[in-house]
């Protein structure tokens, strides 16, 4: 039987489940049956206390993807791992992912984009500028560009609304 990609649903602990599968492969010598196990992630930029930090976020939270040769024993071993809900499929029968679906997932894993902001802004929202020449000014979001990670703000300078283009990482939400 040829290996295929399967989606394993978890109770939110996808990285712990991935690590448990790796440990199981190692301890039980299952390398020929399970060849790849991934949790697709992306880098996001968080701003905490005025400091930028790049962190990882799961693209498909609660899912682990595994390339394996499925048989009853492998299925039961994986389903017995704590925090595993089961395989995605009809009833108790796991359904392999289509070639198209897994290629989309693998492309996102292999072609990681530049980190995106973790916090998203809306038009009309008031934000505080935390770095750059306009630090400590507040502004209102006029436009946002998710692709480039920039905002166009209206900042009041000397009593006049002045448009300012700025990076997401240079502002924080006012709570």
Protein Blocks (a to p, Z undefined) as FASTA:
>chain_A
ZZdddddddehilmlmmmmmmmmmmmnopmmmmmbdcdddddddddeehiacdddddfbg
hiacddddddfklmmmmmmpghiabdcdehjbccdddfklmmmmmmmmmmcccdddfbdc
dehiacddfedjkgoiacddfbdcfknopacddddeehiacdddddfklpccdZZ
